[in-house]
Amino acid sequence: MNETVVLSIEALSGRVEAIFRKAGLSSTHAAALSRVIVAGERDGCKSHGIYRIEGCLRTLKAGKVSADAEPVLDDDGTAVLRVAAGGGFSCAAFELGAPILAERAKRLGLAALVINDCTHFSALWPEVEVLTGMGVAALAMCPSYSTVAPAGGTRPLLGTNPMAFGWPRRGQPPYVFDFATSVAARGEIELHRRAGRPLPEGWALDAEGRPTTGPEAALAGAMLPFGGHKGSAISTMIELLAGAMIGDLTSSEALDVLGSTALAPRHGELILAFSPERFAAGRPGDPFQRAETLFEAIVGQGARLPSQRRFAARRRTMAEGIALTAAEADQLQRLEALGMDAVS
């Protein structure tokens, strides 16, 4: 059966926010979470859409995230801003710090936002897109919990450790990439499991350290870094910069605290913002126009800029609404009716 249910972005946002409010989240957190989840559906990113609601509710039910923690900004006037999330979800903490981060980067050329003690469950591209919308380039990264073996290893140690970058463009969507440093996001493996589909070769190891294409075995074993030792090194860099350097948890420490990969991980996040105008000051040429020359050369060879499919999906859903499968619509209705009783 291929029946679909089409909802407007506003309608889906209201329903997702209502689910979180019913579960006890404050209005601040419920609204912030619904924005990133609906953005995932809007852009065709199913692994970061309404699929994530259950994990958020499960983490809340387990008492591993605060439902009403108010993020607190610590701004000493330097290039490093801090937001203490207080054990709450990261989305509200980011929304508090982002405008100050962009302003500080424009003034100083470079600024950093450190989010400490947060529960992070979402993609990073919504965050870098917020910042490109404010006129700055941005780089965001965070650890996760140990689900990835280092290159040459056999047991989970690193996280999926995503990293996203955004560059503002005039009159069109920004240049954005967002990827896990594992071969695939853990959510992709879970979606394969739910669909009963095998994984591609080279994605994962089983609990004995042997290559596997079975989603169940992969979830019980270890994922692999992309690009072998290169992805492993980038993932380790993220553990250092967005874990050890900001005084927060690395992926292995996060797993020790959480005790389960069925819940959203608690750790920190690092976001860097750059002012292209300040960095290019006194040099010939407009950095934004020079970037356009590069993008045109890439596309001119028949290549695709990252996120173009996502932006195409966004244009479509903004005009036509968000299409949910019958199963997704049933899941949404069940969560609305049962709230946290819908999750184990």
ZASENU-398035 format. One record per residue (C-alpha): chain; x, z, y; residue number from 0. Coordinates in steps of 0.001 Angstrom, whole numbers, plus 524288, in hexadecimal, padded with zeros to 5 digits. Example, Ala and Ser with C-alpha at 12.3 -4.5 7.8 and 13.67 -1.06 7.14 Angstrom:
NODE mol  east    up north seq
NODE   A 8300C 81E78 7EE6C   0
NODE   A 83566 81BE4 7FBDC   1
This chain:
NODE mol  east    up north seq
NODE   A 80000 80000 80000   0
NODE   A 805D4 7FBC1 80D00   1
NODE   A 7FBE1 801CA 8162C   2
NODE   A 80142 806C0 82302   3
NODE   A 7FC4E 80FA5 82DBB   4
NODE   A 80017 80BE8 83B97   5
NODE   A 80165 81679 845EC   6
NODE   A 8056C 8159C 85413   7
NODE   A 81209 81C70 857BD   8
NODE   A 80A30 82637 85FA5   9
NODE   A 800E9 82909 85462  10
NODE   A 80BCB 82B35 84A98  11
NODE   A 81328 833B8 85450  12
NODE   A 80735 83C40 85620  13
NODE   A 80529 83DDB 8478F  14
NODE   A 81363 84126 844A7  15
NODE   A 813F1 84AD4 84FE5  16
NODE   A 80760 85138 84B1F  17
NODE   A 80D4C 8530C 83D93  18
NODE   A 818D1 85A53 8435A  19
NODE   A 8105B 8626B 84C62  20
NODE   A 807DD 8665A 840CB  21
NODE   A 81443 86A76 8398F  22
NODE   A 81799 873D2 84491  23
NODE   A 8218D 86C37 84C79  24
NODE   A 8215A 86E80 85B0E  25
NODE   A 81C1F 86389 8638F  26
NODE   A 82A03 86085 867F9  27
NODE   A 82F10 85E96 85A2C  28
NODE   A 822D5 857DD 85500  29
NODE   A 82355 84DB9 85FD6  30
NODE   A 831F9 84B6C 85EAD  31
NODE   A 8315F 849CE 84FDF  32
NODE   A 825C7 8409D 85090  33
NODE   A 82D04 837EE 85A43  34
NODE   A 83883 83563 8512E  35
NODE   A 8303F 833FE 844E2  36
NODE   A 826F5 82A4D 84B29  37
NODE   A 83298 822FE 850E0  38
NODE   A 83747 8210A 842E6  39
NODE   A 82A32 81B53 83ECC  40
NODE   A 82941 8133D 84B39  41
NODE   A 83673 80D12 84877  42
NODE   A 8342A 80AC1 839FA  43
NODE   A 83DBA 81562 835C6  44
NODE   A 835B8 81B17 82AB0  45
NODE   A 84062 82461 8262B  46
NODE   A 83F5C 82B74 83351  47
NODE   A 830C0 82A2E 835A0  48
NODE   A 8255D 83230 83078  49
NODE   A 82CE1 833B5 823C3  50
NODE   A 83485 83E4A 82B0E  51
NODE   A 828AC 846C9 82E07  52
NODE   A 82897 84D2F 820A1  53
NODE   A 836E6 8511B 821B4  54
NODE   A 83483 85743 82EFF  55
NODE   A 828D6 85EE8 829DA  56
NODE   A 83034 862FF 81DA1  57
NODE   A 83B85 8680C 825ED  58
NODE   A 8320C 86F62 82EB5  59
NODE   A 82AE5 87531 82301  60
NODE   A 837D3 879D7 81D3B  61
NODE   A 83AD1 88120 829D8  62
NODE   A 84714 87910 82C32  63
NODE   A 84342 87439 839D5  64
NODE   A 83D37 87B10 8457D  65
NODE   A 82FC2 87621 8494E  66
NODE   A 83081 87A8A 85765  67
NODE   A 83EC2 87C3E 85B52  68
NODE   A 8409A 87834 86981  69
NODE   A 84D47 8708F 86B45  70
NODE   A 8563D 87635 875B1  71
NODE   A 85F80 86E13 87DF1  72
NODE   A 86CE7 87382 8816D  73
NODE   A 87297 86B97 88CB1  74
NODE   A 87F1E 8709E 892D4  75
NODE   A 880D2 86479 89B31  76
NODE   A 88B2E 85E50 89279  77
NODE   A 88A88 85219 88A08  78
NODE   A 88627 859F6 87E33  79
NODE   A 877DC 85E0F 87DCE  80
NODE   A 87246 866AC 87332  81
NODE   A 86483 868A4 86E55  82
NODE   A 861DA 87405 86540  83
NODE   A 856C7 86F5F 85C8A  84
NODE   A 85479 87D0B 8573F  85
NODE   A 851E9 87839 8497C  86
NODE   A 84774 86EA2 84DC1  87
NODE   A 8469E 86015 84B7D  88
NODE   A 8509C 8581A 85311  89
NODE   A 8471E 84EDB 859E3  90
NODE   A 842A3 85841 86478  91
NODE   A 850A0 85CC4 866C8  92
NODE   A 854FE 84EC5 868E6  93
NODE   A 849BA 84BEE 87224  94
NODE   A 84DAD 857B5 87A51  95
NODE   A 85BF0 853C9 87B61  96
NODE   A 85B2C 844EF 87C54  97
NODE   A 857FB 84352 88AD8  98
NODE   A 862C3 84CA0 88EF7  99
NODE   A 86C39 845F4 885AB 100
NODE   A 86970 83892 88B9A 101
NODE   A 86ACB 83DB5 89973 102
NODE   A 87793 8448A 89644 103
NODE   A 87D30 83856 88FD9 104
NODE   A 879BC 83027 89BBF 105
NODE   A 88096 839FE 8A477 106
NODE   A 88C98 83C9F 89C2E 107
NODE   A 88D6B 8302E 8941B 108
NODE   A 88C7D 83777 8872D 109
NODE   A 8848B 84327 882B8 110
NODE   A 880FB 849A4 875E4 111
NODE   A 874DA 85091 8710E 112
NODE   A 876AA 85A83 86638 113
NODE   A 86A87 85EF9 85EF7 114
NODE   A 86CCB 86B2A 856E0 115
NODE   A 864B4 871B3 84C3A 116
NODE   A 85AB7 866E3 84A8A 117
NODE   A 8535B 86123 83F2A 118
NODE   A 8555F 8527C 83F30 119
NODE   A 84CEC 84907 83782 120
NODE   A 84BC8 83C8D 83F68 121
NODE   A 852EA 83001 84271 122
NODE   A 85C88 8300D 84DC7 123
NODE   A 8589F 82322 853F7 124
NODE   A 84D11 82921 85B5F 125
NODE   A 856C6 83204 86230 126
NODE   A 8609E 827B0 86626 127
NODE   A 8556D 81F07 86AB0 128
NODE   A 850A4 829DF 873A3 129
NODE   A 85E22 82A64 879B0 130
NODE   A 85FC5 81BAD 87B0C 131
NODE   A 852AD 81BFA 881F8 132
NODE   A 85927 82514 88BB9 133
NODE   A 86423 81B5B 88DF7 134
NODE   A 86F32 82104 885E3 135
NODE   A 875BE 81D2E 87932 136
NODE   A 8749D 8276E 86E8B 137
NODE   A 87A76 82B80 86191 138
NODE   A 87379 83587 85909 139
NODE   A 8778D 83B93 84C29 140
NODE   A 87489 846FE 84345 141
NODE   A 877DB 84C06 835AA 142
NODE   A 86D55 84E63 82B85 143
NODE   A 86EA3 855CB 81EB9 144
NODE   A 8778E 85280 81370 145
NODE   A 871ED 846E1 80C1D 146
NODE   A 87D3D 83D2B 80D07 147
NODE   A 889D9 83CF8 80538 148
NODE   A 8963E 839A2 80CD8 149
NODE   A 89CB0 82CCF 80904 150
NODE   A 8A320 82EF0 7FBE0 151
NODE   A 89B9C 83B8B 7F99D 152
NODE   A 89090 83E79 7F02F 153
NODE   A 888FA 849C5 7F642 154
NODE   A 880F2 84B6D 802B9 155
NODE   A 888ED 8507F 80E2E 156
NODE   A 885E1 84866 81A50 157
NODE   A 8789A 845E8 82048 158
NODE   A 8723E 838D1 822DF 159
NODE   A 877A3 83B76 8307E 160
NODE   A 870EC 8316B 83925 161
NODE   A 87689 82BA3 84589 162
NODE   A 86F83 823B0 84FF1 163
NODE   A 87429 81C49 85BF1 164
NODE   A 86C75 81666 86712 165
NODE   A 87035 80D79 87271 166
NODE   A 86683 80B02 87D8C 167
NODE   A 8627C 7FCFF 8806E 168
NODE   A 85B51 7F801 88C47 169
NODE   A 84DB9 7F2D3 889CC 170
NODE   A 84E24 7F3C6 87AFF 171
NODE   A 84F89 7FDCE 87029 172
NODE   A 85CC4 80481 86F1D 173
NODE   A 86779 80158 86586 174
NODE   A 8659B 80C07 85B51 175
NODE   A 86ABB 80F00 84DE0 176
NODE   A 867B4 81ACE 84585 177
NODE   A 86CB3 81CA1 837CB 178
NODE   A 86FE4 826F7 82DF3 179
NODE   A 87DF6 82785 8297F 180
NODE   A 878CE 82785 81B9B 181
NODE   A 87583 81A6B 81564 182
NODE   A 8672E 81D3A 81865 183
NODE   A 85F4D 82817 81E94 184
NODE   A 85A9D 83254 814D5 185
NODE   A 84CBB 82EFE 818B0 186
NODE   A 84EDA 82137 81374 187
NODE   A 8522A 826B7 80612 188
NODE   A 845F7 82F23 80663 189
NODE   A 83DC8 8232B 809EC 190
NODE   A 843BD 81BED 7FE48 191
NODE   A 8402A 82787 7F5AB 192
NODE   A 83220 827A0 7FA67 193
NODE   A 830F1 818FE 7F858 194
NODE   A 83726 81986 7EACD 195
NODE   A 841B9 80FF0 7EEC6 196
NODE   A 8500D 810B0 7EA7F 197
NODE   A 85AC7 8122D 7F490 198
NODE   A 864A1 8077B 7F762 199
NODE   A 871BC 808EA 7F0A5 200
NODE   A 87BB1 81101 7F82B 201
NODE   A 87233 81A28 7FEF4 202
NODE   A 873AC 8268D 7F710 203
NODE   A 87979 82EC9 7EC26 204
NODE   A 87238 8375E 7E27E 205
NODE   A 874CE 845E3 7E09E 206
NODE   A 88047 842AB 7D7A1 207
NODE   A 8869D 839E8 7E1D1 208
NODE   A 882F3 82D26 7DB0A 209
NODE   A 87D61 8216D 7E279 210
NODE   A 86E94 820D5 7E1B0 211
NODE   A 8635D 8185E 7E657 212
NODE   A 85918 822A4 7E328 213
NODE   A 85340 82918 7EF4C 214
NODE   A 850A2 835D4 7E802 215
NODE   A 85E90 8365F 7E2F8 216
NODE   A 863D3 832FD 7F073 217
NODE   A 85C10 83DD3 7F6F6 218
NODE   A 86180 8475F 7ECF3 219
NODE   A 86F45 841FF 7EE85 220
NODE   A 8763E 83C76 7FA64 221
NODE   A 874B9 83115 80398 222
NODE   A 88078 828D2 80739 223
NODE   A 88641 82609 814B3 224
NODE   A 88528 8183A 819FF 225
NODE   A 891A1 81058 819F9 226
NODE   A 898F5 81971 810E3 227
NODE   A 8A3C0 820FC 817BA 228
NODE   A 89FC1 81BAC 8252B 229
NODE   A 8921D 82166 824A8 230
NODE   A 89791 82DCF 81EB3 231
NODE   A 8A111 82F66 82A18 232
NODE   A 89675 82D02 83452 233
NODE   A 88DAA 836D2 82D78 234
NODE   A 898AF 840CE 82D9D 235
NODE   A 89AC9 83E2E 83C23 236
NODE   A 88C73 84181 83E7F 237
NODE   A 88DE4 84E2B 836C3 238
NODE   A 89919 851B4 83FD9 239
NODE   A 8935E 84D63 84CF3 240
NODE   A 8851A 85134 84AD8 241
NODE   A 887C2 85CDE 8420C 242
NODE   A 894AA 863F7 8435C 243
NODE   A 89755 85FED 85183 244
NODE   A 88A26 86456 856D6 245
NODE   A 88A5E 87113 84F56 246
NODE   A 87F75 86D5F 84621 247
NODE   A 87DA5 86AE2 8379C 248
NODE   A 88433 86046 82FB9 249
NODE   A 87C0F 859AE 8252D 250
NODE   A 8810E 86266 81A40 251
NODE   A 87E7E 86E8D 8226F 252
NODE   A 870DD 86996 825DD 253
NODE   A 86D98 867EF 81784 254
NODE   A 8727F 875A5 81488 255
NODE   A 86978 87B2A 81F06 256
NODE   A 85DBC 872D4 81B4D 257
NODE   A 85F5A 87365 80C8E 258
NODE   A 857AF 866D2 80A68 259
NODE   A 857D7 85875 80DF0 260
NODE   A 848F4 85869 80DB7 261
NODE   A 848A3 85E49 81B61 262
NODE   A 84D2E 858E7 82877 263
NODE   A 85B4A 85CD2 82B36 264
NODE   A 85F6E 86684 8359A 265
NODE   A 86C06 86401 83D0C 266
NODE   A 86FEF 85EBB 84A6E 267
NODE   A 870AB 851C0 8516A 268
NODE   A 879EE 84B4A 85B0E 269
NODE   A 875A9 840F1 864E1 270
NODE   A 87F40 83A42 86E0C 271
NODE   A 87AE0 83295 87A03 272
NODE   A 88302 828E3 881C2 273
NODE   A 88137 82260 88EFC 274
NODE   A 885E6 8143C 88DE4 275
NODE   A 88645 81347 89CBE 276
NODE   A 88F49 81EFA 89DFA 277
NODE   A 89866 81A6A 89343 278
NODE   A 8991E 80CA5 898EF 279
NODE   A 89A79 8111B 8A719 280
NODE   A 8A4DE 80973 8AE65 281
NODE   A 8A630 7FF4C 8A3B9 282
NODE   A 8A176 7F141 8A4F5 283
NODE   A 8945A 7ED5E 89F4F 284
NODE   A 8878E 7F404 89C30 285
NODE   A 88858 7FB72 88F30 286
NODE   A 87A1E 7F880 88C28 287
NODE   A 87BA8 7E9F0 88E7B 288
NODE   A 8881D 7E99E 88683 289
NODE   A 880AB 7F04B 87B84 290
NODE   A 8763D 7E5BA 87C4E 291
NODE   A 880C4 7DB58 87AD5 292
NODE   A 88516 7E213 86E4C 293
NODE   A 8773F 7E33F 86911 294
NODE   A 87474 7D4F7 86C0A 295
NODE   A 880CD 7D108 864B7 296
NODE   A 87C91 7D8E7 858DE 297
NODE   A 86EEC 7D31B 858AD 298
NODE   A 87488 7C5AD 85BA5 299
NODE   A 87B47 7C5C8 84E65 300
NODE   A 86E52 7C83D 8479C 301
NODE   A 87100 7D6B5 845D7 302
NODE   A 866FB 7E141 84877 303
NODE   A 868AC 7ECDC 8515E 304
NODE   A 86576 7F9EA 84AEF 305
NODE   A 857A6 7FF2C 84CE4 306
NODE   A 851F5 7F1AD 84FBB 307
NODE   A 848BA 7F2C5 84421 308
NODE   A 844C5 8002E 848C0 309
NODE   A 84203 7FB39 85674 310
NODE   A 83A19 7EFEB 850DB 311
NODE   A 83216 7F9A4 848FD 312
NODE   A 83027 801A0 8554F 313
NODE   A 82AF0 7F605 85CDB 314
NODE   A 821A7 7F2FD 851C5 315
NODE   A 81C59 800BC 85026 316
NODE   A 81AF1 802C6 85EB7 317
NODE   A 8123A 7F6C1 85EEC 318
NODE   A 80B46 7F844 851E6 319
NODE   A 80C5A 806A7 84E33 320
NODE   A 8136C 80D98 84328 321
NODE   A 80FA3 80970 8355D 322
NODE   A 80F8A 81410 82B02 323
NODE   A 80DDA 81142 81CA1 324
NODE   A 80227 81753 815DF 325
NODE   A 80B4F 82153 80FB1 326
NODE   A 8114C 824CB 81CD9 327
NODE   A 803D4 8261F 82308 328
NODE   A 7FF92 82EF9 817D5 329
NODE   A 80BD0 8372B 81987 330
NODE   A 8093C 838A7 8280C 331
NODE   A 7FB31 83C9C 82593 332
NODE   A 7FF74 8467E 81B4F 333
NODE   A 80951 84C8E 824A7 334
NODE   A 7FEF8 84D5F 82F32 335
NODE   A 7F57F 85425 82607 336
NODE   A 7FED2 85D78 81F12 337
NODE   A 80A2A 85F85 82866 338
NODE   A 814F9 8677B 82225 339
NODE   A 80C99 8696B 815FD 340
NODE   A 80F4C 85B0E 81326 341
NODE   A 81DA8 85DD8 81077 342
NODE   A 82416 86635 80635 343
